[in-house]
Amino acid sequence: MNVTLAVKQYISKMIENSGPGMKVLLMDRETTSIVSVVYTQSEILQREVYLFERIDSQNRDNMKHLKAICFLRPTKENVEHLIQELRRPKYSVYFIYFSNVISKSEIKALAEADEQEVVAEVQEFYGDFIAVNPHVFSLNLQGVARWTYQAMVHELLGLNNNRIDLSRVPGISKDLREVVLSAENDEFYANNLYLNFGEIGTNIKNLMEDFQKKRPKGQQKLESITDMKAFVDNYPQFKKMSGTVSKHVTVVGELSRLVSERLLMEVSEVEQELACQNDHSNAQQSVRRLLQNPRLSELDAVRLVMLYALRYERHSSSILPALMDELSRRGVSERHRRMVKSVVEYGGKRVRGSDLITPTDAVAITKQFFKGLSGVENVYTQHQPLLHDTLDQLIKGRLKDSQFPYLGASSLRDRPQDIIVFLIGGATYEEALTVYNLNRNTPGVRIVLGGSSIHNTKSFLEEVMSATSHSGDRAQGSGRHGNRR
C-alpha cells in the first residue's frame, strides 16, 4: 500500500483520459494541496498540462484551445462554481473528476448547466487526502477534537503540505524563504527523513567530504554548521550538483540554532525521564532546575509541567502546585498555564482507556553523541508511542476484543496483511516512524497511517484547548481520543 503512488495514479489517469493536446488543471484549495505534494510542476508540464487554475478564481481568461481537467472536492461551493463555469465555458472541453462521492441531484444540476455540451466525462476518483509519505496520509482537518528529522522540522519550523516557511530565519536568502521537503522529489530527504538529527548532520558532512576528495585543492574543514554554509557558498559547483543537499544545510542550520537557543537537548532528556522512567524525586528536581533557567521558552516550560502532571498527577508527593507557581513567576501567560489543566482533563488517568506510560526502574538514558559535527549532537530517545504496542499486538493476534471491537467474520486472532490506521484528532511523525519501522521489520504486513491532521506541540495543544472549552460531556467525549497518546 502506497498512498503517494495511489494519488499519482489517479492524476495520471485523469490526464490520460483527456487525450493529447494542451490542458489546464482546474482545482480548488484542497485539491491543489493534494496534487502539489505528489507532483512537481515540471513533471505535470511534461504531460501537456500547461496551466494551473483555481475554480474559484474570478479572473481567468477564455482559452478555447485548452482542455480542462477539473479535480475538485464534491462540495456545494465547487458544484456551484462548476455550474457557473459550464454556463459560460472558458475552455473547449471539460473532464470532471470529484475526489469523493457526488450526489445524483448535483450531477443533474451540472448536466442542466451544460447547454453547450462541453462536458466529456464525470467520474469519482477517491484521492481525497494529503499523501504526506508513501505510508502516511492526512486529511488536513483541524478542530476534530516526534523526534526524527521530519518530526523535528515540523515541531520547530512547521511542515505544511511538505513546505517550510523560512522567511524569518536570520540572513535567509530569497531563494530559500520557502523550501519543499518531499520524499518524491528530494533523494536526500527520502533517504534521511526517518534518521535523527545527529545522523542528518553527519550524512551531509560525509557528502561534502566526498565532494572535496574529488577536488583536493583547497580542502575546507567541516566541523560545524557554519563551516557547512561557508562550504556551499565557496563551492557553487557543489550547490549545482547537490542543490537539495545545500537546502538541507540551511534547514539543519536553523534547527541547530533553535536547539541551542531553547536548550532543547536538556529539555528532551528530561522529557524522556518523565515519559519512560519511574523516579519522582529525580523528575521533580530536573523539571524545577529547567524552569529556573531564563533561556527556557514559554512553550517548553509549559510542556515540561504538562508531562509532569500527566505522569505524576496522583503521586502522593506531587509538586504540581509549586510548578504552576513557578510558571507564574516566569511570567508565563494565563492561557498557557490553563493548558496544563486542559491536558490533564483531556488525557489524564480518569479518561484514559489504557495507560500510556509503562515506567521502568530508573536507568541512565542511553546517549550517543555525534562528535563529527558541532551543533548537531543528539540524545537517543527511549520513548515509543502507544501505537507501536497496539500494532505489535494486532500483528501477533493478541489485541483485546473488549478494547478493540470489530465487525465481520474475521477475528483479531487472524494475522492481518494490510492494516490501515486512522487517528481521529491527528497523527504525529513519531507515529509515522513507528509505522515505517514495522513495515520494514515485519515481512508480509503492510501498514498505512492516516490522521485528520499531522500534529506538532502547538497544533495539538490548540486542539486540546478547543475540545476542553466546550461542555463537560463534549470534553469527556474528546478526551477519549487521548487513549492513543
N, C-alpha and C positions, 0 to 999 in steps of 0.2 A: 504494500500500500504506500503510494507516494502522492501526497496531496498537491505538491507543486506540479508534478507531471500531469495529474488529472486536470488542473486548471489550464495548463498549456495545451493539452489535447483538445479541450473544449474550444479554446480560442482558435487553434489551428483549424478545427472543423468548421467554425464559422467562416473563416477566411476562405477555405477550400470551397465551401458551398456557394460562395458568391461568384466563383469562376474567375477567369483572367480579367485584367483591367484595373484602372486606378480606383482606389477605395478610400472612404472616410470611415473612421471608427467613432461612432456616436455613443457616448456613455453618460452615466450620472456620477455623482460624487463618490458613491461606494464602489461602483464597478471600475471607476478609474483607478482606485487603490488596488482592487483585485487584480487588474491587468498589470499595473506598474510593478508589482513585487515579483512577477514571474517572467516578464518580457521587458527587454530594453527597447528604447525607441528605434535604435538601429536594426534590431532583429525584426521588428514588425515592418520597418521600411522595406526590408528585403522581400516581404510578402506582398508588395504593392499597396500597402496601406500608407498613404502619404499625408493624411491629415487626421488630427485627433480633436474632437469637439465634445462639448457638454450639451446634453439635450435641453438644459435649462438656459443656455446662452441665448440672448436676445439679438445678438449682433452677427449672426452667421450669414455669409453671403450665399447667393444661389450659385451652385456649381453642378450643372446638369451633366457634366462629363464624368462625375464621380458616382460610384455605387456606395450606398450607405449600409454599413453593418452596425446595427443597433444592439448593444449589450447593456441591458437595463434590469434593475430590480423591479419586481411587479408591484410597485406602489401606485396609489391613486394619483399622486402628483405626476409620476412618469407616464402613466396612461393618458392623462390629460395633455401633457406636453406632446405625446405622440399623436393624439387626435388633432391637435393644432398643426403639427408638422405635416400630417398626411393631407390636411385640407389645403395647405399651400406648400407642396413638396419642393425642397431645395435641391434634391438630388434625383438622379434618373430612376433608381430602383432601390427598394428597401428590403433588407434581410433582417428580421427582428428576432432577437433571442432574449428571453427572460431568464434571470438567474434562479427563479423558483416558480412555483405554481401560479398560473394566471387563470382567472375565472372565465367561464363561458360568456357571461354578460359583458365582461370587458373586451373579450375577443370580438363579440358582436359590435360593440361600440367602435372598435378600431376598423372593422370591416365597413361599417356605415360611413366612416370618415374617409375611407379610401375611394373616393369618387373617381379619381384619375387612374386607379388600378396600378399603383406603383409598388405595392407590396408583393414580393415574390415568395416570401416564406416567413412563417411564425413558428418558433419552437421554444421549448423549455430546456435549457442547458444548466444543470444544477451546480454551477461553480459559484455558490453564494457564500464564500468565505475567503479570508485572507490566508494564503499559504505562506506562513512565516518561514518554515523549514520543510524539508520533504516529509517529516513525520509530525509536524506541529501546525495547527491552524487556529485562527482566531476569528470571532465574529465582529470584533471591534465595537462591542457594546459596553456601555458604562451604566452604572446605576442598577444592575441586576441584583444586586444585594452584595535564591541567586547563587550562585557565585562562580562561574565560567567567564570567558571574555565577553560573550554575548550578554550574559546576565549583568556583568559589571557595567558594560556600556549602557544598558537600559536603566540600571539603578542610578548611575551617576550623571549620565548625559541625556538619557531619554531616547528610545528607539521607536519611532513612529512609522509603521509600514516600511521598515528597514531603512529609514532615513534618520540621520542625526543632524541636529542644528548646532553648529559650532561657531555661530556668528559672535558669541560672547567670549570666545577664547581670546586671551590677550595676544595681540600681534598676529591674528589669523589672516592668511592671505585670502583674496577674493574668491579664488577657485576652490577653497576648502571651507567656505562658510556653511555649506550643506554637503554632506557626503552620504553615499549609499553603501550599506553593508548587506550584500546579497550573496548567498552561497551559490546562486545560479550563475552569477556573472563575475565573481571575485574568487579566483582559485585559492589565494592565500587565506581568505576568510573561511572558505569551505573546509580547508584543511586544519583550521585553528580555532573555529568558533567554540568548540567544546573543551579547549585547553584552558588552564588557569592563567592568571595574569603574568606570573613569573615565566611560564613557558612561552608565552607570546613574545615577550621581550627577548628571550634567548633565541627564538627562531628568527626574529627579524635581524638580530645581530649576526647570526650564522649566515643568513643570505648576503648581508653586506660584506662579511669577511670573505665569502666565496667569490664575490664580485671583485674584491681587492686583489685576491690571489691571481686573477686573470690579468690584472693591470698592476703589476708590482711597484710601479713608480709612485713615490709619494704616499705610501700607505698611512692611513689615519687611524688613531686609536678610537675604539668604540667601547667606552666604559660607562656611558650614561646616555640618557635620553637627549641631552644637549648635544653630545657627540653625534648621535644619530641624525639629528636635524641638520647639523653642520655638514655632515656627510652628504645628505640629499641635496643641499644647496651647492656643494662643491663638485658633485658628480651628476651633471644633468643627464648624462647618458644612462646612469642607473635609474633615474626617475623615469626616463623614457622607456627603458626596458622593463621596469617593475613599478609602473605607476600606482598600482593598487597597494604595493608594499609601502611606498612613500606616504600614501594616505594613512595607513595604519600607524606609521611613525607619529603622525600628528595626533591621532586618536589615543594611542598609548601614552604619548607625552602629556596630554590633558588629563587622562586617568591618573597618571603618576603624580601630577601636580595636586589633584584633588585628594588622593590618598594621603599625601604628606600634609596638606593643609588641614584636613579634617581628622587626622590621627586614625585613619581607618584600619591600619594594621592592628593597633591596640584595641580598637573597638571590635573588630572581627574576632579577636582572640577571646574577649570577654563574652561576646555573643555565643561563641561555641561552648564556653563553660556553662552558660545559663541553659543552653538547649540540650546539652549532652551529658552533663555531669551532675552529681548529687552531693554538692558540698556548699551548703548555705553560708557558712562562715566565710569561705574564700570568695564566694559570689558577691555577697553584700559589700565586702571590702573592695573588690575590684570595681564594682559599679560606683561606689562612693568616690573612689580615687579618680575615676574618669570624670565624674560630674563636677569635681572641683577644678578640672583643667579648663581654663578660659578658651582654649583653642577648639574645644568640642562644639560642634554645630548644634543648633536647637533641635533639629530633627533627629540627630544621632543620640542626643541626650534623652529625648522622649522615647526613642525606640529601645534603648537600654532599660529604661524603667518599665516599659511595657512588657519586655521579655521577663524581667524580674517578677512583675505582677502575675503573669501567666504561669511562671514556673513555681513561684513560692506563695501564691495567693492564700493558701490555707496553712502555711507554716506557722508553728507556734511562736517563733521569734521573728516574724516578718517585720521588716523595717520600711514597708511601703509608705506609711505616712511621713517618715523622715525624708525619704527620697522625693516625695511630692513637694515637701517644704524646700528641698534643695533646688528643685526645678523653679520654684517661685523666686528664690534668692538669685538664681541665674538670670532672671528676667524673661523666662520662657512664657510665651503668650498663653492666655487663659484657654484659647481654642486648642492649642497643642496639649495643654495639661488635661483638658477634657478627653482627649483621645485615649489616655491611659484607661479611664473608666469605660469608655466605649469599647475598647478592645477586649477587656475582661467580660463585659456584657455580651459581646459578640461571640467570643471564643473561649470563655472560661470553663472550668470544670462542670459548672451547672448545666451548660448547654451542649457540651461535647458528647457525642455518642461513643467515642473511644478516645483514649488518651493519646495525645500527640507526642508526649515525652516519655521515653523509656530510659531513664537515667541509669548510669552505671556508677560504680565507685569512682571516687576522684582519681583521675590519672592525668599524667602530663600530656598536654596537647602535642601531637606529632607535628614538628616543624621541619620544613625543608626550605632553606633559603637559597635562592639562585644568586650566587655571588658574581656571575659573569656580567651583570649589568646593574649599575647603581640606579636605584629608584623604582625597581620593579620586583623587589623581593616579595615573597608570598608565604602566608601561613596556610598549609594544607588544612582543610576543614574536616570535621568529623560528622557533621550533620547530614542526614538523608531524609528527604520528605516522606511523609506518611504514604504517599502514592507508591513508593518503592515497595514497602511491605505489602500493600494491598495487591499490587500487580504480581508480586512474587507468590503470594498465597493463591491468587487466581490461577496462575500458571501451574501451580502444584496441586490444584483441586482442593484447596483447604479453606476457602472462604466460607464464613458462617452464613447460612441461609437467613438467619434472623437479622443480620446486619445488611445483607445484600440479597434481597428477594429477587426472583427472576420470573420471566414469563416463558411459556413454551414447554416443549417436551424435553429439551436438553437439560442437563444437570450441571451445576457448578463443579461437579466432580470430574466432568469431561475436560480433557486438556484442550484449550482453545488454540486456534491457529491465527485468527485475525481478531484483534481487540481494538475497539475504538473507545477512548476515554474522553468524556466531556465534563468539564468543571464549570458548573453554573457559579457565577461570581468571579471567574477569572483564573487562569493558569499562570505559572511562573516559569522562567527559564531554568530554574533549578529542577523543576519537574520535567521540563523538556530534556535536560541532561539525563535524568533517570530513565526516561523512555528510550533515549538514544543508546544508553549502555545496555539496557535489557534487550533491545533489538540486536545489538552487536554480540551479546553473550548468550543468547537463547535461540539456538537454531530451530527453525520451523515455526517460530512465533513472530508475528508482525503486529506492531502496536502503533497506533496514531493517537496523538494527544490534541484535543481541542479545548477551547475555552471561550467564554463570552467576551473576554479580553485577555491581554497579557499584562500582568501587573508588575510594577515596582513598588517600593515602600509608599511613595506619595500617592499613587493612584489607589492602592489598596486601603490606605487609611482614610482617604476621601470617601470611598465606598462604605467603609465601616461607619464613619460619622453619619453618612446619609441614612444608612439602614437603622442605626440605633436612635436616630432623632424622631422616628415615627412612633406610632403607638406601641404599647408593650407587646401585644400579640404579633404585630408586624416585626418588631425587633427580635422576638424569640424565633419566629419563622426564619428570619435572615440568619440568626445565629447558628442554625443547624448546618448552614453551609460551612461553618468553621470546623466541622468534623474532619475535613481533609487536611487542615493546615497544621 
